[in-house]
Amino acid sequence: MTATKPKGLAAVTEPIDELRLPVWFFGFEAVFASAFDLFKAFPVVLPFLGLLVAVNIAVSLTMMRKRLRLAKALWRGKETRKVAFGLLALRLGSHFVLNAVGVTVTSTGAHLAYAVLMGAITVGLLAFTQRTALRALENSRANATTALATPAATAAPLAL
């Protein structure tokens, strides 16, 4: 009998504290969520945004290596995809609704306000998703430990 590798959250074995995303990572994500409006407000930020993408990739592949397994496990879950698609729908839908009522986001101030709003929503959803995922990971580990600690001999006796 061969042992199968655990999948999903069960495959993540690192300590919970090592899996928590650092605060600066939320800043990266807020900037990326706001990138479109930042670019529309100030087109000169494009090289800076490109540099941030490169730095984010480098940091993700080095300093945050342990968290990549958690991220992969989360992307397999439908809740994380719902959040990602929800952010995209919010971005496109809000512009569509504004255009439908005759309001367009064209001024620098409006784009900055939109950038701040999208950044704040992204950080809030990321924090919620992280808290939920780590709680689910803790629960799955607790359930696995409980199941392993309960020997078959303590099961209810068979009635004859």
DSSP file (Angstrom, degrees, kcal/mol; ACC not computed):
  #  RESIDUE AA STRUCTURE BP1 BP2  ACC     N-H-->O    O-->H-N    N-H-->O    O-->H-N    TCO  KAPPA ALPHA  PHI   PSI    X-CA   Y-CA   Z-CA
    1    1 A M              0   0    0      0, 0.0     2,-0.4     0, 0.0     0, 0.0   0.000 360.0 360.0 360.0 125.3    0.0    0.0    0.0
    2    2 A T        -     0   0    0      1,-0.0     2,-0.3     0, 0.0     0, 0.0  -0.772 360.0-120.9 -99.9 142.8    1.5    3.3   -1.0
    3    3 A A        -     0   0    0     -2,-0.4     2,-0.3     1,-0.0    -1,-0.0  -0.618  25.1-138.8 -79.9 136.3    0.8    6.5    0.8
    4    4 A T        -     0   0    0     -2,-0.3     3,-0.1     1,-0.1    -1,-0.0  -0.710  21.7-108.6 -94.6 148.0   -0.7    9.3   -1.2
    5    5 A K        -     0   0    0     -2,-0.3     6,-0.1     1,-0.1    -1,-0.1  -0.506  37.9-110.5 -71.8 139.0    0.4   12.9   -0.9
    6    6 A P        -     0   0    0      0, 0.0     2,-0.3     0, 0.0    -1,-0.1  -0.381  34.8-148.3 -68.1 151.9   -2.1   15.1    0.8
    7    7 A K    >   +     0   0    0     -3,-0.1     3,-1.1    -2,-0.0     4,-0.2  -0.759  51.3   2.9-118.4 164.7   -3.8   17.7   -1.4
    8    8 A G  G >  S-     0   0    0     -2,-0.3     3,-1.4     1,-0.3     4,-0.3  -0.300 128.7 -11.4  64.5-141.7   -5.2   21.2   -0.8
    9    9 A L  G >  S+     0   0    0      1,-0.3     3,-1.6    64,-0.2    -1,-0.3   0.800 129.9  67.6 -63.9 -28.7   -4.7   22.7    2.7
   10   10 A A  G <  S+     0   0    0     -3,-1.1    -1,-0.3     1,-0.3    -2,-0.2   0.750  92.5  61.6 -63.5 -22.2   -3.7   19.3    4.1
   11   11 A A  G <  S+     0   0    0     -3,-1.4     2,-0.8    -4,-0.2    -1,-0.3   0.646  83.0  90.9 -78.0 -14.4   -0.5   19.5    2.0
   12   12 A V    <   +     0   0    0     -3,-1.6    -5,-0.0    -4,-0.3    55,-0.0  -0.741  45.0 163.1 -87.7 112.3    0.6   22.7    3.8
   13   13 A T        +     0   0    0     -2,-0.8    -1,-0.2     2,-0.1     3,-0.1   0.479  32.3 114.0-110.0  -5.2    2.7   21.6    6.8
   14   14 A E  S    S-     0   0    0     52,-0.2     5,-0.1     1,-0.1    -2,-0.0  -0.283  80.0 -88.5 -66.4 152.9    4.5   24.9    7.7
   15   15 A P    >>  -     0   0    0      0, 0.0     3,-0.9     0, 0.0     4,-0.7  -0.314  36.1-119.4 -59.8 146.1    3.7   26.5   11.1
   16   16 A I  H >> S+     0   0    0      1,-0.3     3,-1.3     2,-0.2     4,-0.9   0.879 111.1  57.6 -56.3 -42.9    0.8   28.9   10.9
   17   17 A D  H 34 S+     0   0    0      1,-0.3     3,-0.4     2,-0.2    -1,-0.3   0.818 103.7  53.4 -62.7 -29.5    2.9   31.9   12.0
   18   18 A E  H <4 S+     0   0    0     -3,-0.9    -1,-0.3     1,-0.2    -2,-0.2   0.666 105.5  55.6 -77.1 -15.7    5.3   31.4    9.1
   19   19 A L  H << S+     0   0    0     -3,-1.3    -1,-0.2    -4,-0.7    -2,-0.2   0.626  78.4 109.1 -92.5 -15.2    2.4   31.5    6.6
   20   20 A R  S  < S-     0   0    0     -4,-0.9    47,-0.1    -3,-0.4   111,-0.0  -0.404  75.1-118.1 -63.8 134.9    0.9   34.8    7.6
   21   21 A L        -     0   0    0     -2,-0.1    -1,-0.1     1,-0.1    -2,-0.1  -0.528  28.8-114.1 -73.5 137.8    1.5   37.4    5.0
   22   22 A P    >>  -     0   0    0      0, 0.0     3,-1.1     0, 0.0     4,-0.8  -0.360  24.5-114.1 -69.1 155.3    3.6   40.4    6.0
   23   23 A V  H >> S+     0   0    0      1,-0.3     4,-1.1     2,-0.2     3,-0.8   0.861 113.9  60.9 -59.4 -38.3    1.9   43.7    6.2
   24   24 A W  H 3> S+     0   0    0      1,-0.2     4,-1.8     2,-0.2    -1,-0.3   0.795  94.8  63.7 -63.7 -26.2    4.1   45.1    3.3
   25   25 A F  H <> S+     0   0    0     -3,-1.1     4,-2.2     1,-0.2    -1,-0.2   0.884  98.0  54.9 -64.1 -37.0    2.7   42.4    1.0
   26   26 A F  H <X S+     0   0    0     -4,-0.8     4,-2.3    -3,-0.8    -1,-0.2   0.861 104.8  54.8 -63.4 -34.5   -0.8   44.0    1.4
   27   27 A G  H  X S+     0   0    0     -4,-1.1     4,-2.2     2,-0.2    -1,-0.2   0.917 106.1  51.2 -63.0 -43.8    0.7   47.3    0.3
   28   28 A F  H  X S+     0   0    0     -4,-1.8     4,-2.3     1,-0.2    -2,-0.2   0.953 112.3  46.2 -55.1 -50.9    2.0   45.6   -2.9
   29   29 A E  H  X S+     0   0    0     -4,-2.2     4,-2.5     1,-0.2    -1,-0.2   0.856 109.1  54.4 -65.6 -35.7   -1.4   44.2   -3.7
   30   30 A A  H  X S+     0   0    0     -4,-2.3     4,-1.5     2,-0.2    -1,-0.2   0.907 109.1  48.8 -63.9 -40.6   -3.1   47.5   -3.0
   31   31 A V  H  X S+     0   0    0     -4,-2.2     4,-0.6     2,-0.2    -2,-0.2   0.916 111.8  49.0 -65.1 -41.9   -0.9   49.2   -5.5
   32   32 A F  H >< S+     0   0    0     -4,-2.3     3,-0.7     1,-0.2     4,-0.4   0.891 110.5  50.1 -65.9 -37.9   -1.5   46.5   -8.1
   33   33 A A  H 3< S+     0   0    0     -4,-2.5    -1,-0.2     1,-0.2     4,-0.2   0.799 117.6  41.4 -67.8 -26.9   -5.3   46.8   -7.5
   34   34 A S  H 3X S+     0   0    0     -4,-1.5     4,-2.7    -5,-0.2     5,-0.2   0.434  86.0 103.0 -96.1  -2.0   -5.0   50.6   -7.9
   35   35 A A  H <X S+     0   0    0     -3,-0.7     4,-2.8    -4,-0.6     5,-0.2   0.857  76.4  53.1 -55.8 -44.0   -2.5   50.4  -10.9
   36   36 A F  H  > S+     0   0    0     -4,-0.4     4,-2.3     1,-0.2    -1,-0.2   0.946 115.2  39.9 -58.9 -49.1   -5.0   51.2  -13.6
   37   37 A D  H  > S+     0   0    0      2,-0.2     4,-2.4    -4,-0.2    -1,-0.2   0.851 113.7  54.0 -72.0 -33.4   -6.3   54.4  -11.9
   38   38 A L  H  X S+     0   0    0     -4,-2.7     4,-2.9     2,-0.2     7,-0.2   0.918 111.2  46.8 -62.9 -41.7   -2.8   55.4  -10.8
   39   39 A F  H  < S+     0   0    0     -4,-2.8    -2,-0.2    -5,-0.2    -1,-0.2   0.906 112.2  49.6 -65.9 -41.6   -1.7   55.1  -14.4
   40   40 A K  H  < S+     0   0    0     -4,-2.3    -2,-0.2    -5,-0.2    -1,-0.2   0.879 116.4  42.6 -65.0 -36.9   -4.7   57.1  -15.6
   41   41 A A  H  < S+     0   0    0     -4,-2.4    -2,-0.2     1,-0.3    -1,-0.2   0.904 135.0  14.5 -74.3 -42.3   -4.1   59.8  -13.0
   42   42 A F    ><  -     0   0    0     -4,-2.9     3,-2.1    -5,-0.2    -1,-0.3  -0.794  63.1-173.3-137.0  90.5   -0.3   59.9  -13.5
   43   43 A P  G >  S+     0   0    0      0, 0.0     3,-1.4     0, 0.0    -1,-0.1   0.711  80.4  73.8 -59.2 -20.0    1.0   58.2  -16.7
   44   44 A V  G 3  S+     0   0    0      1,-0.3     4,-0.4     2,-0.1    -5,-0.1   0.613  81.2  72.4 -70.5 -10.2    4.6   58.7  -15.5
   45   45 A V  G <>  +     0   0    0     -3,-2.1     4,-2.7    -7,-0.2    -1,-0.3   0.524  68.4  95.7 -81.6  -4.3    4.2   56.0  -12.9
   46   46 A L  H <> S+     0   0    0     -3,-1.4     4,-2.3     1,-0.2    -1,-0.2   0.908  83.9  46.6 -56.2 -47.4    4.2   53.2  -15.5
   47   47 A P  H  > S+     0   0    0      0, 0.0     4,-2.3     0, 0.0    -1,-0.2   0.897 112.6  51.7 -61.8 -36.9    7.9   52.4  -15.1
   48   48 A F  H  > S+     0   0    0     -4,-0.4     4,-2.4     2,-0.2    -2,-0.2   0.911 109.4  49.4 -63.7 -42.8    7.5   52.4  -11.3
   49   49 A L  H  X S+     0   0    0     -4,-2.7     4,-2.0     2,-0.2    -1,-0.2   0.896 110.3  51.0 -63.7 -40.1    4.6   50.0  -11.6
   50   50 A G  H  X S+     0   0    0     -4,-2.3     4,-1.9    -5,-0.2    -2,-0.2   0.902 109.9  49.9 -62.4 -40.9    6.7   47.7  -13.9
   51   51 A L  H  X S+     0   0    0     -4,-2.3     4,-2.6     1,-0.2    -2,-0.2   0.899 108.5  52.9 -63.8 -40.7    9.5   47.8  -11.3
   52   52 A L  H  X S+     0   0    0     -4,-2.4     4,-2.8     2,-0.2    -1,-0.2   0.874 105.8  53.8 -62.7 -37.4    7.1   46.9   -8.6
   53   53 A V  H  X S+     0   0    0     -4,-2.0     4,-2.3     2,-0.2    -1,-0.2   0.939 110.7  46.3 -61.2 -46.2    5.9   43.9  -10.6
   54   54 A A  H  X S+     0   0    0     -4,-1.9     4,-2.5     2,-0.2    -2,-0.2   0.916 113.9  47.8 -63.1 -43.7    9.5   42.7  -10.9
   55   55 A V  H  X S+     0   0    0     -4,-2.6     4,-2.9     1,-0.2     5,-0.2   0.914 110.9  51.9 -64.1 -42.1   10.2   43.3   -7.2
   56   56 A N  H  X S+     0   0    0     -4,-2.8     4,-2.6     2,-0.2    -2,-0.2   0.911 111.0  47.1 -61.9 -43.0    6.9   41.5   -6.2
   57   57 A I  H  X S+     0   0    0     -4,-2.3     4,-2.1     2,-0.2    -2,-0.2   0.938 113.7  47.8 -63.6 -46.4    7.9   38.4   -8.4
   58   58 A A  H  X S+     0   0    0     -4,-2.5     4,-0.9     1,-0.2     5,-0.3   0.920 114.5  45.8 -61.3 -44.5   11.4   38.3   -6.9
   59   59 A V  H ><>S+     0   0    0     -4,-2.9     5,-2.0     1,-0.2     3,-0.6   0.905 111.6  52.5 -65.7 -41.6   10.1   38.6   -3.4
   60   60 A S  H 3<5S+     0   0    0     -4,-2.6    -1,-0.2    -5,-0.2    -2,-0.2   0.873 111.5  46.0 -62.9 -36.9    7.4   36.0   -3.9
   61   61 A L  H 3<5S+     0   0    0     -4,-2.1    -1,-0.2    -5,-0.2    -2,-0.2   0.613 127.9  23.6 -83.6 -11.2    9.9   33.5   -5.3
   62   62 A T  T X<5S+     0   0    0     -4,-0.9     3,-1.3    -3,-0.6     4,-0.2   0.705 129.1  26.1-114.4 -76.6   12.5   34.1   -2.5
   63   63 A M  T 3 5S+     0   0    0     -4,-0.4     3,-0.3     1,-0.3    -3,-0.2   0.785 128.4  42.0 -65.8 -28.9   11.3   35.5    0.8
   64   64 A M  T >><S+     0   0    0     -5,-2.0     3,-0.9     1,-0.2     4,-0.7   0.090  74.5 121.1-108.2  23.8    7.7   34.2    0.5
   65   65 A R  H X> S+     0   0    0     -3,-1.3     3,-1.1     1,-0.3     4,-0.5   0.868  72.6  54.7 -55.0 -42.5    8.6   30.7   -0.8
   66   66 A K  H >> S+     0   0    0     -3,-0.3     4,-0.6     1,-0.3     3,-0.5   0.819 104.5  55.5 -63.4 -29.9    6.9   28.9    2.1
   67   67 A R  H <> S+     0   0    0     -3,-0.9     4,-2.5     1,-0.2    -1,-0.3   0.640  87.3  79.1 -80.1 -13.2    3.6   30.8    1.4
   68   68 A L  H <X S+     0   0    0     -3,-1.1     4,-2.7    -4,-0.7    -1,-0.2   0.869  90.5  53.3 -64.2 -35.9    3.5   29.7   -2.2
   69   69 A R  H <X S+     0   0    0     -4,-0.5     4,-2.2    -3,-0.5    -1,-0.2   0.900 110.2  47.7 -65.0 -39.4    2.1   26.2   -1.3
   70   70 A L  H  X S+     0   0    0     -4,-0.6     4,-2.5     2,-0.2    -2,-0.2   0.920 111.5  50.7 -65.0 -42.5   -0.6   27.9    0.7
   71   71 A A  H  X S+     0   0    0     -4,-2.5     4,-2.6     2,-0.2    -2,-0.2   0.917 110.3  49.2 -61.7 -43.5   -1.4   30.2   -2.2
   72   72 A K  H  X S+     0   0    0     -4,-2.7     4,-1.1     1,-0.2    -1,-0.2   0.914 112.0  48.9 -61.8 -42.1   -1.6   27.3   -4.6
   73   73 A A  H  X S+     0   0    0     -4,-2.2     4,-0.6     1,-0.2     3,-0.2   0.887 111.8  49.6 -65.0 -38.1   -3.9   25.5   -2.2
   74   74 A L  H >< S+     0   0    0     -4,-2.5     3,-1.4     1,-0.2     6,-0.5   0.906 105.3  56.0 -67.8 -40.7   -6.1   28.6   -1.8
   75   75 A W  H 3< S+     0   0    0     -4,-2.6    -1,-0.2     1,-0.3    -2,-0.2   0.753 101.2  59.4 -65.6 -21.8   -6.4   29.1   -5.6
   76   76 A R  H 3< S+     0   0    0     -4,-1.1    -1,-0.3    -3,-0.2     2,-0.3   0.724  92.6  85.3 -74.9 -20.1   -7.8   25.6   -5.8
   77   77 A G  S <X S-     0   0    0     -3,-1.4     4,-1.2    -4,-0.6     3,-0.3  -0.605  79.1-137.4 -84.4 142.6  -10.6   26.7   -3.6
   78   78 A K  H  > S+     0   0    0     -2,-0.3     4,-2.1     1,-0.2     5,-0.1   0.771  97.9  65.5 -71.5 -25.0  -13.6   28.3   -5.1
   79   79 A E  H  > S+     0   0    0      2,-0.2     4,-1.9     1,-0.2    -1,-0.2   0.902 101.6  48.3 -65.0 -40.5  -13.8   31.0   -2.4
   80   80 A T  H  > S+     0   0    0     -6,-0.5     4,-2.2    -3,-0.3    -1,-0.2   0.907 111.5  49.6 -66.8 -40.8  -10.5   32.6   -3.4
   81   81 A R  H  X S+     0   0    0     -4,-1.2     4,-2.9    -7,-0.3     5,-0.3   0.876 107.1  56.0 -65.1 -35.5  -11.5   32.6   -7.0
   82   82 A K  H  X S+     0   0    0     -4,-2.1     4,-2.4     2,-0.2    -1,-0.2   0.911 107.8  48.7 -61.1 -41.8  -14.8   34.2   -6.1
   83   83 A V  H  X S+     0   0    0     -4,-1.9     4,-2.3     2,-0.2    -2,-0.2   0.935 113.0  47.2 -63.2 -46.3  -12.9   37.0   -4.4
   84   84 A A  H  X S+     0   0    0     -4,-2.2     4,-1.9     1,-0.2    -2,-0.2   0.933 116.3  42.9 -62.9 -46.8  -10.6   37.5   -7.4
   85   85 A F  H  X S+     0   0    0     -4,-2.9     4,-2.8     1,-0.2    -1,-0.2   0.842 111.2  57.1 -68.6 -31.9  -13.5   37.5   -9.9
   86   86 A G  H  X S+     0   0    0     -4,-2.4     4,-2.5    -5,-0.3    -2,-0.2   0.900 106.3  48.9 -64.1 -41.0  -15.5   39.7   -7.5
   87   87 A L  H  X S+     0   0    0     -4,-2.3     4,-2.4     2,-0.2    -2,-0.2   0.914 112.8  47.7 -64.2 -42.1  -12.7   42.4   -7.5
   88   88 A L  H  X S+     0   0    0     -4,-1.9     4,-2.6     2,-0.2     5,-0.3   0.923 112.9  48.2 -64.2 -43.9  -12.6   42.2  -11.3
   89   89 A A  H  X S+     0   0    0     -4,-2.8     4,-3.1     1,-0.2     5,-0.3   0.885 110.6  52.2 -64.1 -38.2  -16.4   42.5  -11.6
   90   90 A L  H  X S+     0   0    0     -4,-2.5     4,-2.2     3,-0.2     5,-0.3   0.926 111.2  47.4 -62.4 -44.2  -16.4   45.4   -9.1
   91   91 A R  H  X S+     0   0    0     -4,-2.4     4,-1.4     2,-0.2    -2,-0.2   0.966 121.8  33.6 -61.8 -54.4  -13.8   47.2  -11.2
   92   92 A L  H  X S+     0   0    0     -4,-2.6     4,-2.2     1,-0.2    -2,-0.2   0.911 119.6  50.9 -70.6 -42.5  -15.5   46.7  -14.5
   93   93 A G  H  X S+     0   0    0     -4,-3.1     4,-2.9    -5,-0.3     5,-0.2   0.883 107.5  51.9 -65.0 -39.8  -19.1   46.9  -13.2
   94   94 A S  H  X S+     0   0    0     -4,-2.2     4,-2.4    -5,-0.3    -1,-0.2   0.911 111.6  46.7 -66.8 -40.1  -18.6   50.1  -11.3
   95   95 A H  H  X S+     0   0    0     -4,-1.4     4,-2.5    -5,-0.3    -1,-0.2   0.898 113.0  50.8 -65.2 -38.7  -17.2   51.8  -14.4
   96   96 A F  H  X S+     0   0    0     -4,-2.2     4,-2.3     2,-0.2    -2,-0.2   0.933 111.7  46.5 -63.3 -46.4  -20.1   50.4  -16.4
   97   97 A V  H  X S+     0   0    0     -4,-2.9     4,-1.6     2,-0.2     6,-0.2   0.915 112.6  50.1 -63.6 -43.2  -22.7   51.6  -14.0
   98   98 A L  H  <>S+     0   0    0     -4,-2.4     5,-3.1     1,-0.2     3,-0.2   0.921 112.0  47.6 -61.8 -43.0  -21.1   55.1  -13.8
   99   99 A N  H ><5S+     0   0    0     -4,-2.5     3,-1.1     3,-0.2    -1,-0.2   0.867 107.4  57.5 -64.8 -35.6  -21.0   55.3  -17.6
  100  100 A A  H 3<5S+     0   0    0     -4,-2.3    -1,-0.2     1,-0.3    -2,-0.2   0.834 108.8  45.1 -65.4 -32.1  -24.6   54.2  -17.7
  101  101 A V  T 3<5S-     0   0    0     -4,-1.6    -1,-0.3    -3,-0.2    -2,-0.2   0.361 124.8-102.4 -94.0   6.4  -25.7   57.1  -15.5
  102  102 A G  T < 5S+     0   0    0     -3,-1.1     2,-0.5     1,-0.3    -3,-0.2   0.636  82.7 122.1  88.7  15.0  -23.6   59.6  -17.4
  103  103 A V      < -     0   0    0     -5,-3.1     2,-0.4    -6,-0.2    -1,-0.3  -0.938  37.6-172.3-111.8 130.1  -20.7   59.9  -15.0
  104  104 A T        -     0   0    0     -2,-0.5     2,-1.1    -3,-0.1     3,-0.3  -0.936  26.7-127.4-121.1 147.1  -17.1   59.1  -16.2
  105  105 A V        +     0   0    0     -2,-0.4    -6,-0.0     1,-0.2    -2,-0.0  -0.784  59.8 128.4 -90.2 100.1  -14.0   58.9  -14.1
  106  106 A T        +     0   0    0     -2,-1.1    -1,-0.2   -65,-0.0     2,-0.1   0.620  39.3  88.8-126.9 -25.5  -11.7   61.2  -16.0
  107  107 A S  S  > S-     0   0    0     -3,-0.3     4,-2.3     1,-0.1     5,-0.2  -0.372  78.8-119.4 -79.6 159.0  -10.2   63.7  -13.6
  108  108 A T  H  > S+     0   0    0      1,-0.2     4,-2.5     2,-0.2     5,-0.2   0.917 114.7  51.3 -60.4 -44.8   -7.0   63.1  -11.6
  109  109 A G  H  > S+     0   0    0      1,-0.2     4,-2.5     2,-0.2    -1,-0.2   0.897 109.1  49.7 -61.6 -41.5   -8.8   63.4   -8.3
  110  110 A A  H  > S+     0   0    0      2,-0.2     4,-2.4     1,-0.2    -1,-0.2   0.910 111.7  48.6 -65.2 -41.3  -11.5   60.9   -9.4
  111  111 A H  H  X S+     0   0    0     -4,-2.3     4,-2.5     2,-0.2    -2,-0.2   0.895 111.6  49.8 -65.7 -38.5   -8.9   58.4  -10.4
  112  112 A L  H  X S+     0   0    0     -4,-2.5     4,-2.5     2,-0.2    -2,-0.2   0.912 111.1  48.9 -65.7 -40.9   -7.0   58.8   -7.2
  113  113 A A  H  X S+     0   0    0     -4,-2.5     4,-2.3     1,-0.2    -2,-0.2   0.911 112.5  48.3 -63.2 -41.3  -10.2   58.3   -5.2
  114  114 A Y  H  X S+     0   0    0     -4,-2.4     4,-2.8     2,-0.2     5,-0.2   0.895 110.3  52.4 -64.4 -40.2  -10.9   55.2   -7.2
  115  115 A A  H  X S+     0   0    0     -4,-2.5     4,-2.4     2,-0.2    -2,-0.2   0.920 110.6  46.9 -62.5 -44.7   -7.4   54.0   -6.6
  116  116 A V  H  X S+     0   0    0     -4,-2.5     4,-2.5     2,-0.2    -2,-0.2   0.918 113.3  49.3 -64.1 -43.1   -7.7   54.4   -2.9
  117  117 A L  H  X S+     0   0    0     -4,-2.3     4,-2.5     2,-0.2     5,-0.2   0.934 113.1  45.4 -62.1 -47.7  -11.1   52.7   -2.9
  118  118 A M  H  X S+     0   0    0     -4,-2.8     4,-2.3     1,-0.2    -1,-0.2   0.892 113.6  50.5 -65.3 -39.1   -9.9   49.7   -4.9
  119  119 A G  H  X S+     0   0    0     -4,-2.4     4,-2.5    -5,-0.2    -2,-0.2   0.921 111.9  47.3 -62.9 -44.4   -6.7   49.4   -2.8
  120  120 A A  H  X S+     0   0    0     -4,-2.5     4,-2.4     2,-0.2    -2,-0.2   0.913 112.6  48.3 -65.3 -43.4   -8.7   49.5    0.5
  121  121 A I  H  X S+     0   0    0     -4,-2.5     4,-2.5     2,-0.2     5,-0.2   0.916 112.3  50.0 -63.1 -42.2  -11.2   46.9   -0.8
  122  122 A T  H  X S+     0   0    0     -4,-2.3     4,-2.7    -5,-0.2    -2,-0.2   0.932 111.5  47.2 -62.7 -46.7   -8.4   44.6   -2.0
  123  123 A V  H  X S+     0   0    0     -4,-2.5     4,-2.6     1,-0.2     5,-0.2   0.914 112.6  50.5 -62.6 -42.5   -6.5   44.9    1.4
  124  124 A G  H  X S+     0   0    0     -4,-2.4     4,-2.2     1,-0.2    -2,-0.2   0.924 113.1  44.7 -61.1 -45.1   -9.7   44.2    3.3
  125  125 A L  H  X S+     0   0    0     -4,-2.5     4,-2.8     2,-0.2    -2,-0.2   0.877 112.9  51.5 -68.6 -36.9  -10.6   41.1    1.2
  126  126 A L  H  X S+     0   0    0     -4,-2.7     4,-2.8    -5,-0.2     5,-0.2   0.926 110.8  48.1 -64.1 -43.8   -7.0   39.8    1.4
  127  127 A A  H  X S+     0   0    0     -4,-2.6     4,-2.5     2,-0.2    -2,-0.2   0.920 114.0  47.2 -62.8 -43.2   -6.9   40.1    5.1
  128  128 A F  H  X S+     0   0    0     -4,-2.2     4,-2.6    -5,-0.2    -2,-0.2   0.929 113.3  48.0 -63.1 -45.5  -10.3   38.4    5.4
  129  129 A T  H  X S+     0   0    0     -4,-2.8     4,-2.8     2,-0.2     5,-0.2   0.905 112.5  49.1 -63.5 -41.9   -9.2   35.6    3.0
  130  130 A Q  H  X S+     0   0    0     -4,-2.8     4,-2.7     2,-0.2     5,-0.3   0.943 112.4  47.4 -62.9 -46.9   -5.9   35.1    4.9
  131  131 A R  H  X S+     0   0    0     -4,-2.5     4,-2.0    -5,-0.2    -2,-0.2   0.920 114.9  46.3 -61.2 -43.9   -7.7   34.9    8.2
  132  132 A T  H  X S+     0   0    0     -4,-2.6     4,-2.3     2,-0.2    -1,-0.2   0.912 113.8  48.2 -65.1 -43.6  -10.3   32.5    6.9
  133  133 A A  H  X S+     0   0    0     -4,-2.8     4,-2.4     2,-0.2    -2,-0.2   0.908 112.6  47.2 -65.9 -42.5   -7.7   30.3    5.2
  134  134 A L  H  X S+     0   0    0     -4,-2.7     4,-2.4     2,-0.2    -1,-0.2   0.865 111.7  51.2 -69.2 -33.9   -5.4   30.1    8.2
  135  135 A R  H  X S+     0   0    0     -4,-2.0     4,-2.4    -5,-0.3    -2,-0.2   0.911 110.9  48.6 -66.2 -41.2   -8.4   29.3   10.4
  136  136 A A  H  X S+     0   0    0     -4,-2.3     4,-2.5     2,-0.2    -2,-0.2   0.890 111.1  50.9 -64.8 -38.6   -9.4   26.5    8.0
  137  137 A L  H  X S+     0   0    0     -4,-2.4     4,-2.2     2,-0.2    -2,-0.2   0.924 110.4  48.7 -64.5 -44.2   -5.8   25.2    8.0
  138  138 A E  H  X S+     0   0    0     -4,-2.4     4,-2.5     1,-0.2    -2,-0.2   0.919 112.9  48.5 -60.7 -43.4   -5.8   25.2   11.8
  139  139 A N  H  X S+     0   0    0     -4,-2.4     4,-2.7     2,-0.2    -2,-0.2   0.902 110.3  50.2 -65.0 -41.0   -9.1   23.3   11.9
  140  140 A S  H  X S+     0   0    0     -4,-2.5     4,-2.0     1,-0.2    -1,-0.2   0.884 112.7  47.7 -66.5 -36.1   -8.0   20.7    9.4
  141  141 A R  H  X S+     0   0    0     -4,-2.2     4,-2.4     2,-0.2    -2,-0.2   0.907 112.0  49.4 -68.8 -40.7   -4.8   20.1   11.4
  142  142 A A  H  X S+     0   0    0     -4,-2.5     4,-2.5     2,-0.2    -2,-0.2   0.908 112.0  48.4 -64.1 -41.6   -6.8   19.9   14.6
  143  143 A N  H  X S+     0   0    0     -4,-2.7     4,-2.4     2,-0.2    -1,-0.2   0.896 111.9  49.2 -65.5 -39.6   -9.2   17.4   13.0
  144  144 A A  H  X S+     0   0    0     -4,-2.0     4,-2.0     2,-0.2    -2,-0.2   0.901 112.3  48.2 -66.3 -40.0   -6.4   15.3   11.6
  145  145 A T  H  X S+     0   0    0     -4,-2.4     4,-2.0     2,-0.2    -2,-0.2   0.905 112.5  48.6 -66.1 -41.8   -4.7   15.3   15.0
  146  146 A T  H  X S+     0   0    0     -4,-2.5     4,-1.2     1,-0.2    -2,-0.2   0.909 110.9  50.3 -64.3 -42.4   -7.9   14.3   16.8
  147  147 A A  H  < S+     0   0    0     -4,-2.4    -1,-0.2     1,-0.2    -2,-0.2   0.877 113.2  46.0 -65.1 -37.0   -8.6   11.5   14.3
  148  148 A L  H  < S+     0   0    0     -4,-2.0    -1,-0.2     1,-0.2    -2,-0.2   0.832 111.5  52.2 -73.5 -31.7   -5.0   10.1   14.7
  149  149 A A  H  < S+     0   0    0     -4,-2.0    -1,-0.2    -5,-0.2    -2,-0.2   0.676  90.9  84.1 -79.9 -17.1   -5.2   10.3   18.5
  150  150 A T  S  < S-     0   0    0     -4,-1.2    -1,-0.1    -3,-0.2     2,-0.1  -0.756  74.3-150.4 -90.0 104.3   -8.5    8.4   18.8
  151  151 A P    >   -     0   0    0      0, 0.0     3,-1.3     0, 0.0     4,-0.2  -0.361  21.2-119.5 -73.6 156.0   -7.6    4.7   18.7
  152  152 A A  G >  S+     0   0    0      1,-0.3     3,-1.4     2,-0.2    -2,-0.0   0.767 109.0  68.6 -64.9 -26.2  -10.0    2.2   17.3
  153  153 A A  G 3  S+     0   0    0      1,-0.3    -1,-0.3     4,-0.0    -3,-0.0   0.748  93.4  57.7 -67.9 -23.0  -10.2    0.4   20.7
  154  154 A T  G <  S+     0   0    0     -3,-1.3    -1,-0.3     2,-0.0    -2,-0.2   0.460  82.6 112.2 -88.0   1.5  -12.0    3.4   22.2
  155  155 A A  S <  S-     0   0    0     -3,-1.4     3,-0.1    -4,-0.2    -3,-0.0  -0.253  87.8 -74.3 -66.9 162.4  -14.8    3.2   19.7
  156  156 A A        -     0   0    0      1,-0.1    -1,-0.2     3,-0.0     3,-0.1  -0.318  57.4-109.7 -59.7 136.1  -18.3    2.2   20.9
  157  157 A P        -     0   0    0      0, 0.0     2,-0.3     0, 0.0    -1,-0.1  -0.322  33.2-105.7 -67.8 150.5  -18.4   -1.6   21.6
  158  158 A L        -     0   0    0     -3,-0.1     2,-0.4     1,-0.1    -3,-0.0  -0.577  30.3-125.9 -76.9 136.3  -20.4   -3.7   19.3
  159  159 A A              0   0    0     -2,-0.3    -1,-0.1     1,-0.1    -3,-0.0  -0.677 360.0 360.0 -82.2 133.2  -23.7   -5.0   20.7
  160  160 A L              0   0    0     -2,-0.4    -1,-0.1     0, 0.0    -2,-0.0   0.430 360.0 360.0 -97.1 360.0  -24.1   -8.7   20.6
